[in-house]
Amino acid sequence: MERTKHAFSAGSGSPATAPAALRGRGAVTNVRHRFEQTEREPADDGWSSGQVAASQDDVSDADIAGGYIPIVPESTLKTTVTSEQARKLLSRNDSPDIPFDVAVNPYRGCEHGCVYCYARPTHAYLGYSPGLDFETRLIAKANAVDVLRAELARPGYRVSPINIGSATDVYQPIEREWQLTRGVLELLLQTRHPATIVTKNALIERDLDLLQPLAEQRLITVYISVTTLDTEMARTLEPRASAPWRRIQAIRTLTNAGVPVGVLVAPIIPFINDESLERILQDARQAGACYASYTVLRLPWEVKAVFQEWLEAHFPDRAQRVLHRIEDMRNGRRNDPQFGTRMRGTGLWANLLRQRFNLAVRKLGLNTTRSQLVTHLFQAPRAASPASSVSAASAAGQSSSRQSKSSSPLSSSPQLALF
């Protein structure tokens, strides 16, 4: 494993042994999830410091005589994709903190590897770790389009804007092969169904041919998440998402095409990216964004352990300072699950962030108007059996060299409909 290099050195209060970080991955390890019944702890047997020695054939007598054994760097952790047959795609919520009540998520897990992702704990329902497993062991709902078509065709279906990507990013890298998101958009365009999209990947530009006609009928709004403008920071914070400048460029491309775009500064992490708030809003506004919002870092369930390991690996000099400030904004805890406060935090520091955001929004002329999606154009599709055919996206995805053809270990669990 290679530790990520930074321009600064660790402070005197840094941990004696900070965890090492994998290049191109957000999580540092596979943290133990809350459903595990066995507990494992690493032990130092005195042979090495956790690194793997080369094979015996690669070690010369001179090396051994000199007391030196070459070390072979650990290979890059590969991404695998497993297909599953979903029983439903629409998921509903009644949270007052979320501006939509129905969503679709064609993928489980996300290769972007954002260390702060609040959806990481959902991987525990599969028996996987919310750590590295969440960003390397992905699941594609191969029949997503057929299932959604059947749900939209049900008698008595009530139209409400569908949020595409409430849990994991629908434009993560595997979308290039699977194209499930594109299939969903094609269906929504055919049925004239309103929707919103949240993403941090410029791959969304690929679907302009669908987004433009949707926008012309006031059926789509896109929200681009921008966490930092520092490319080096983004490489460790959200390693496989599009670079910050590409997201700003995507805002400009979508806006020029007539697609309404908002920017989400989410999440704000004290002493990590909070100083970028005003600059992100400014650049997004110049690119054409008309709406803005923000959230403060949330650390539900195993995300607390994933984020702390990341801090100790990449920012050991300020890890405890960051955690204490989070506690200041969460009533002394690292996570506050209460509706009304969980998204923005409480206390002095949360109030200062709110004031900074509101001031910047007023100066930039953001949030003066907001696109209102229409629902009266909806035309129900013909009912189709989800198992009647395999979609073209599924066939494309199954030909990918990164796919594993085994089925999901807990694909029949009703708990998987969490998002």
Backbone torsions as a table, in degrees:
resi	resn	phi	psi	omega
1	MET	NA	145.1	178.4
2	GLU	-111.9	130.5	176.4
3	ARG	-76.7	136.2	178.2
4	THR	-66.1	134.2	-177.8
5	LYS	-92.5	138.8	175.9
6	HIS	-128.6	162.1	-176.4
7	ALA	-72.5	-23.4	-177.2
8	PHE	-98.5	160.9	176.7
9	SER	-103.0	159.3	-179.7
10	ALA	-68.2	146.4	179.7
11	GLY	-79.1	176.1	-176.6
12	SER	-67.8	-20.4	-179.0
13	GLY	-91.5	9.5	-176.1
14	SER	-69.2	153.4	175.7
15	PRO	-60.3	148.1	-179.0
16	ALA	-63.8	-37.6	179.7
17	THR	-132.5	96.5	178.1
18	ALA	-79.7	146.5	179.5
19	PRO	-64.6	147.6	178.4
20	ALA	-82.2	154.4	-177.2
21	ALA	-116.3	142.0	176.3
22	LEU	-83.6	132.0	178.1
23	ARG	-64.5	131.5	178.0
24	GLY	84.1	6.0	177.7
25	ARG	-126.4	148.2	-179.6
26	GLY	-83.4	-56.8	179.1
27	ALA	-67.7	150.7	-179.4
28	VAL	-89.4	-38.8	-178.6
29	THR	-139.9	179.0	169.4
30	ASN	-91.4	94.0	-178.5
31	VAL	-66.5	152.7	178.7
32	ARG	-68.7	133.5	179.6
33	HIS	-96.1	165.8	-168.1
34	ARG	-72.0	-10.7	-180.0
35	PHE	-100.6	-1.4	-179.6
36	GLU	-69.1	140.4	179.3
37	GLN	-104.6	-9.7	176.2
38	THR	-113.5	151.9	-178.5
39	GLU	-124.8	131.5	-178.3
40	ARG	-123.3	140.4	177.5
41	GLU	-132.1	137.9	178.1
42	PRO	-70.7	146.9	179.0
43	ALA	-133.7	137.7	178.9
44	ASP	-88.7	114.3	-179.1
45	ASP	-92.3	4.2	176.5
46	GLY	88.7	-6.1	-177.6
47	TRP	-82.1	-34.9	-176.7
48	SER	-155.7	178.9	179.1
49	SER	-101.3	30.5	177.7
50	GLY	98.4	-0.7	178.6
51	GLN	-97.4	159.8	-175.6
52	VAL	-100.8	129.7	-180.0
53	ALA	-76.0	157.6	177.6
54	ALA	-70.0	165.8	178.4
55	SER	-64.8	161.0	-175.0
56	GLN	-62.8	-30.7	-179.2
57	ASP	-66.5	-23.7	-177.0
58	ASP	-90.4	-2.4	-176.9
59	VAL	-104.2	119.4	-178.9
60	SER	-87.1	162.7	177.6
61	ASP	-61.7	-33.2	-179.4
62	ALA	-66.8	-37.2	178.5
63	ASP	-62.4	-47.0	-177.7
64	ILE	-66.9	-40.9	-179.8
65	ALA	-62.4	-34.6	-179.4
66	GLY	-83.5	1.0	179.2
67	GLY	77.9	17.8	-177.8
68	TYR	-119.9	128.1	175.5
69	ILE	-117.9	120.3	-179.9
70	PRO	-57.6	148.3	179.5
71	ILE	-110.9	132.2	176.9
72	VAL	-94.5	119.7	179.4
73	PRO	-59.6	145.0	179.2
74	GLU	-65.9	137.4	-178.7
75	SER	-67.6	157.5	-179.5
76	THR	-65.6	135.9	178.8
77	LEU	-71.1	124.3	-175.2
78	LYS	-86.3	153.7	174.6
79	THR	-93.7	132.3	175.3
80	THR	-120.3	148.3	179.8
81	VAL	-124.6	126.4	177.7
82	THR	-111.0	138.2	177.9
83	SER	-93.2	148.2	174.1
84	GLU	-139.1	154.8	176.0
85	GLN	-97.9	107.6	-177.8
86	ALA	-75.8	146.1	176.0
87	ARG	-90.2	-25.3	177.3
88	LYS	-151.8	156.7	179.1
89	LEU	-120.2	-36.0	179.7
90	LEU	-71.7	129.0	173.8
91	SER	-123.6	143.7	-174.5
92	ARG	-119.7	151.4	176.3
93	ASN	-140.8	158.5	178.5
94	ASP	-122.8	25.5	-179.0
95	SER	-72.7	130.4	177.1
96	PRO	-73.0	-9.6	-179.0
97	ASP	-88.1	-8.2	-173.7
98	ILE	-116.1	129.2	-173.7
99	PRO	-82.0	23.2	175.4
100	PHE	-147.7	156.4	-178.7
101	ASP	-118.4	-0.4	177.0
102	VAL	-143.2	142.3	-175.3
103	ALA	-146.9	160.9	172.0
104	VAL	-130.9	143.4	178.2
105	ASN	-138.1	101.6	-177.4
106	PRO	-74.5	-10.0	-179.1
107	TYR	-128.0	149.9	170.1
108	ARG	-111.5	134.7	-173.2
109	GLY	81.5	162.5	-177.8
110	CYS	-149.7	124.6	-176.9
111	GLU	-72.7	-13.7	176.9
112	HIS	-56.6	-33.0	174.9
113	GLY	72.0	24.4	179.3
114	CYS	-59.2	121.0	-172.0
115	VAL	-66.7	-23.8	-175.6
116	TYR	-92.6	1.6	-169.2
117	CYS	-58.8	122.6	-178.8
118	TYR	-71.4	-13.6	-179.8
119	ALA	-85.4	-7.4	-178.6
120	ARG	-52.5	-42.1	-178.3
121	PRO	-61.3	-18.0	179.5
122	THR	-66.2	-23.0	179.4
123	HIS	-68.8	-20.6	178.4
124	ALA	-64.8	-28.3	177.5
125	TYR	-64.4	-22.2	179.7
126	LEU	-90.0	-4.6	-174.4
127	GLY	86.4	9.6	-179.7
128	TYR	-102.1	162.9	177.1
129	SER	-80.6	141.0	172.6
130	PRO	-71.3	-2.2	178.4
131	GLY	-84.2	-118.5	-177.7
132	LEU	-62.1	-32.7	178.8
133	ASP	-57.4	-38.8	-176.5
134	PHE	-59.5	-32.5	-177.2
135	GLU	-104.4	-0.9	179.8
136	THR	-122.9	-25.3	179.5
137	ARG	-109.8	89.2	-172.3
138	LEU	-99.5	156.4	179.4
139	ILE	-130.1	129.4	177.7
140	ALA	-108.7	131.0	177.1
141	LYS	-83.9	90.0	-168.5
142	ALA	-59.6	-29.8	-178.0
143	ASN	-100.9	25.0	-173.5
144	ALA	-55.6	-45.1	-175.8
145	VAL	-67.0	-43.5	179.4
146	ASP	-64.0	-41.2	179.6
147	VAL	-64.6	-43.9	179.5
148	LEU	-63.9	-40.1	178.8
149	ARG	-59.7	-42.7	179.7
150	ALA	-65.1	-37.9	-179.6
151	GLU	-69.4	-38.8	179.3
152	LEU	-70.1	-23.0	-177.7
153	ALA	-87.5	-5.1	-177.5
154	ARG	-65.6	140.2	176.4
155	PRO	-60.5	137.7	178.5
156	GLY	83.4	3.9	177.9
157	TYR	-61.4	131.4	-179.0
158	ARG	-105.9	128.6	-174.6
159	VAL	-78.2	130.5	172.6
160	SER	-147.8	140.9	-178.8
161	PRO	-51.6	128.6	-179.7
162	ILE	-91.6	127.7	173.6
163	ASN	-87.0	124.6	179.9
164	ILE	-99.7	108.0	178.1
165	GLY	102.6	43.1	-179.9
166	SER	-75.1	-25.7	-177.0
167	ALA	-107.1	-60.9	179.8
168	THR	-120.1	156.3	-172.8
169	ASP	-71.4	124.3	-176.4
170	VAL	-77.8	-8.6	176.2
171	TYR	-112.2	27.0	174.8
172	GLN	-64.5	164.8	-171.1
173	PRO	-51.4	-34.5	-176.7
174	ILE	-69.3	-13.2	176.6
175	GLU	-63.5	-23.4	178.6
176	ARG	-60.6	-38.5	179.3
177	GLU	-88.8	-43.5	-172.7
178	TRP	-79.7	-37.5	177.7
179	GLN	54.6	33.9	177.4
180	LEU	-70.3	-38.0	178.3
181	THR	-63.8	-43.1	177.8
182	ARG	-61.0	-40.7	178.2
183	GLY	-62.0	-39.9	177.5
184	VAL	-63.6	-43.9	179.2
185	LEU	-63.1	-39.3	177.8
186	GLU	-60.7	-41.9	178.6
187	LEU	-65.3	-42.5	-180.0
188	LEU	-65.2	-35.9	177.3
189	LEU	-67.6	-41.8	178.7
190	GLN	-61.5	-38.0	-176.4
191	THR	-95.6	-1.9	-177.8
192	ARG	54.5	50.9	-179.2
193	HIS	-100.7	131.5	-180.0
194	PRO	-72.1	150.8	-178.4
195	ALA	-157.8	160.8	170.3
196	THR	-126.0	151.8	179.4
197	ILE	-127.4	136.2	172.5
198	VAL	-119.4	125.2	-179.1
199	THR	-153.8	163.1	171.3
200	LYS	-129.4	29.9	-179.3
201	ASN	-126.9	130.3	-179.2
202	ALA	-69.8	-5.0	176.2
203	LEU	-58.3	-19.9	178.9
204	ILE	-58.2	-25.3	178.5
205	GLU	-61.1	-25.8	178.3
206	ARG	-57.6	-32.4	-172.7
207	ASP	-98.9	24.0	178.5
208	LEU	-58.9	-31.3	-179.9
209	ASP	-64.8	-20.6	175.7
210	LEU	-97.7	-37.7	-177.2
211	LEU	-68.6	-36.7	-179.7
212	GLN	-61.1	-52.1	178.1
213	PRO	-64.6	-31.2	175.3
214	LEU	-65.2	-42.8	-179.9
215	ALA	-65.6	-38.2	-179.9
216	GLU	-61.2	-27.4	179.7
217	GLN	-99.7	10.9	-179.7
218	ARG	57.5	49.1	-177.5
219	LEU	-116.7	2.7	-175.5
220	ILE	-148.4	142.6	167.5
221	THR	-136.9	136.2	-178.2
222	VAL	-111.8	138.3	176.1
223	TYR	-120.7	120.9	178.9
224	ILE	-99.8	125.7	179.5
225	SER	-89.6	124.2	178.1
226	VAL	-126.9	114.6	-174.3
227	THR	-95.5	-32.9	-178.8
228	THR	-154.8	158.6	173.5
229	LEU	-103.8	-0.6	-179.5
230	ASP	-87.4	112.2	-177.0
231	THR	-62.3	-40.6	179.2
232	GLU	-63.1	-42.2	177.2
233	MET	-62.0	-44.5	-178.1
234	ALA	-61.8	-31.9	-178.6
235	ARG	-63.2	-27.9	178.6
236	THR	-100.4	-32.9	-177.0
237	LEU	-75.4	-40.7	-178.0
238	GLU	-146.5	70.6	-162.3
239	PRO	-61.8	-29.1	-175.8
240	ARG	-114.5	14.6	169.9
241	ALA	-83.3	166.4	178.0
242	SER	-62.4	148.8	177.2
243	ALA	-60.2	150.3	-177.7
244	PRO	-52.6	-42.6	-178.0
245	TRP	-65.4	-29.3	177.4
246	ARG	-72.1	-32.0	177.5
247	ARG	-69.3	-41.2	176.0
248	ILE	-62.1	-40.4	177.8
249	GLN	-64.0	-37.8	178.5
250	ALA	-64.3	-37.8	175.8
251	ILE	-58.7	-44.2	-179.1
252	ARG	-66.2	-42.4	-179.4
253	THR	-62.9	-45.7	-179.4
254	LEU	-65.5	-43.5	-179.6
255	THR	-62.1	-44.2	179.1
256	ASN	-63.0	-24.6	179.2
257	ALA	-88.0	0.7	178.2
258	GLY	89.5	11.0	179.1
259	VAL	-91.9	123.1	178.6
260	PRO	-66.6	133.0	-174.0
261	VAL	-130.0	138.0	171.5
262	GLY	-117.9	161.0	177.6
263	VAL	-116.8	136.7	177.3
264	LEU	-113.5	117.0	173.8
265	VAL	-91.1	90.9	-169.0
266	ALA	-151.3	129.7	-6.4
267	PRO	-93.4	159.9	172.3
268	ILE	-88.1	125.8	-177.7
269	ILE	-116.4	119.4	-177.4
270	PRO	-59.0	135.9	178.1
271	PHE	66.9	6.7	176.7
272	ILE	-115.0	-55.4	-178.5
273	ASN	-135.3	6.6	-174.8
274	ASP	-65.4	-26.2	-178.5
275	GLU	-72.7	-12.3	-177.0
276	SER	-89.5	-2.9	-172.2
277	LEU	-52.6	-56.6	-176.3
278	GLU	-64.9	-38.8	-178.8
279	ARG	-66.5	-40.2	178.1
280	ILE	-62.0	-45.9	179.3
281	LEU	-61.4	-40.5	-179.7
282	GLN	-64.3	-48.6	-178.4
283	ASP	-65.6	-38.7	178.9
284	ALA	-65.7	-40.0	178.9
285	ARG	-64.6	-42.8	178.5
286	GLN	-63.4	-28.2	178.9
287	ALA	-81.5	-10.7	176.3
288	GLY	118.3	-0.8	178.8
289	ALA	-62.0	140.1	-178.8
290	CYS	-112.2	-10.1	-177.0
291	TYR	-137.3	148.7	179.7
292	ALA	-143.7	149.8	174.3
293	SER	-151.7	171.2	178.5
294	TYR	-150.5	160.3	171.2
295	THR	-137.5	159.0	175.1
296	VAL	-98.0	148.2	-178.2
297	LEU	-48.4	131.4	173.6
298	ARG	-111.1	142.7	-178.7
299	LEU	-129.2	64.3	179.8
300	PRO	-75.9	146.3	173.5
301	TRP	46.2	-126.2	-173.1
302	GLU	-72.2	-11.3	179.0
303	VAL	-60.4	-29.2	177.7
304	LYS	-57.5	-47.1	-178.6
305	ALA	-70.6	-41.2	179.5
306	VAL	-60.5	-46.4	-177.3
307	PHE	-68.5	-39.4	-179.7
308	GLN	-65.5	-40.8	177.0
309	GLU	-61.8	-40.7	178.9
310	TRP	-63.0	-42.6	178.3
311	LEU	-59.6	-46.6	-176.6
312	GLU	-68.5	-26.8	179.1
313	ALA	-80.7	-39.9	-172.3
314	HIS	-104.5	-29.3	-178.0
315	PHE	-135.4	58.3	-177.4
316	PRO	-62.3	-24.2	-177.7
317	ASP	-73.0	-18.9	-176.8
318	ARG	-129.5	9.9	-174.0
319	ALA	-56.0	-51.5	-177.3
320	GLN	-67.4	-33.0	178.4
321	ARG	-64.3	-42.4	178.3
322	VAL	-63.1	-47.2	-178.1
323	LEU	-62.5	-39.9	179.2
324	HIS	-66.7	-37.7	178.7
325	ARG	-67.4	-37.1	175.3
326	ILE	-60.2	-43.0	177.8
327	GLU	-62.8	-35.4	176.7
328	ASP	-60.6	-33.1	-178.0
329	MET	-93.7	-0.9	-177.7
330	ARG	-126.0	36.3	176.7
331	ASN	54.9	40.3	176.4
332	GLY	85.8	-2.0	179.8
333	ARG	-114.0	168.7	178.1
334	ARG	-89.6	-10.0	174.4
335	ASN	-147.1	137.6	177.5
336	ASP	-121.7	107.1	-176.2
337	PRO	-85.1	4.7	-174.2
338	GLN	-71.4	132.8	173.6
339	PHE	-60.6	144.0	178.1
340	GLY	94.0	-26.2	-178.9
341	THR	-125.3	-17.0	-172.5
342	ARG	-66.9	-27.0	-177.2
343	MET	-84.6	-31.5	-173.2
344	ARG	-115.8	-14.9	-179.7
345	GLY	81.5	176.6	-179.8
346	THR	-135.7	167.0	175.8
347	GLY	93.8	-176.1	-174.0
348	LEU	-58.0	-50.3	-174.3
349	TRP	-68.5	-37.1	176.4
350	ALA	-64.5	-38.8	178.3
351	ASN	-65.9	-38.2	177.5
352	LEU	-64.0	-40.8	176.7
353	LEU	-62.0	-43.0	-179.7
354	ARG	-61.5	-42.4	179.5
355	GLN	-65.8	-42.1	178.2
356	ARG	-61.2	-45.1	-179.5
357	PHE	-62.9	-49.2	-178.0
358	ASN	-61.1	-40.0	179.5
359	LEU	-64.6	-45.3	-179.6
360	ALA	-64.0	-41.2	179.7
361	VAL	-61.7	-41.8	179.5
362	ARG	-66.0	-43.6	-178.4
363	LYS	-64.4	-35.2	-175.4
364	LEU	-89.9	-7.4	179.9
365	GLY	73.6	26.4	176.9
366	LEU	-82.1	159.6	173.8
367	ASN	63.9	18.4	176.1
368	THR	-77.3	-29.6	174.6
369	THR	-136.9	156.0	178.2
370	ARG	-140.7	133.0	-176.9
371	SER	-62.1	128.1	177.3
372	GLN	-102.2	116.9	-178.8
373	LEU	-80.7	145.2	-178.9
374	VAL	-98.3	151.6	-178.6
375	THR	-120.2	-10.9	-171.9
376	HIS	-80.1	-6.4	-179.3
377	LEU	-86.8	-6.8	-173.0
378	PHE	-58.5	134.6	175.2
379	GLN	-125.7	114.2	-176.3
380	ALA	-60.5	137.3	177.7
381	PRO	-78.5	169.5	172.3
382	ARG	-68.8	139.4	178.1
383	ALA	-66.6	138.2	179.0
384	ALA	-140.7	143.5	178.6
385	SER	-72.2	127.1	-179.2
386	PRO	-58.5	-26.6	-176.7
387	ALA	-96.4	4.8	-174.2
388	SER	-70.9	-29.4	-178.2
389	SER	-153.4	161.0	175.7
390	VAL	-98.9	126.9	-176.2
391	SER	-67.8	157.7	178.0
392	ALA	-61.1	-33.5	178.6
393	ALA	-64.0	-38.9	179.3
394	SER	-64.8	-43.1	-179.6
395	ALA	-63.1	-39.9	178.9
396	ALA	-65.3	-41.2	-177.9
397	GLY	-68.2	-36.6	-178.0
398	GLN	-69.0	-18.9	178.0
399	SER	-85.2	-6.0	-178.8
400	SER	-68.2	139.9	-179.5
401	SER	-70.4	-12.8	-177.3
402	ARG	-91.3	-1.8	-171.9
403	GLN	-88.4	142.6	169.1
404	SER	-103.5	132.1	-173.6
405	LYS	-89.2	1.4	177.0
406	SER	-72.7	156.3	-178.1
407	SER	-85.8	162.7	-179.8
408	SER	-66.9	139.1	-174.5
409	PRO	-64.6	-28.6	-176.9
410	LEU	-128.9	37.4	-172.3
411	SER	-65.1	-16.7	-179.3
412	SER	-94.3	-0.1	-176.7
413	SER	-71.4	129.4	178.6
414	PRO	-67.4	-16.4	-179.9
415	GLN	-70.4	-13.1	-178.1
416	LEU	-72.0	-9.5	179.2
417	ALA	-87.8	23.4	-177.9
418	LEU	-59.2	-37.3	177.9
419	PHE	-119.1	NA	NA
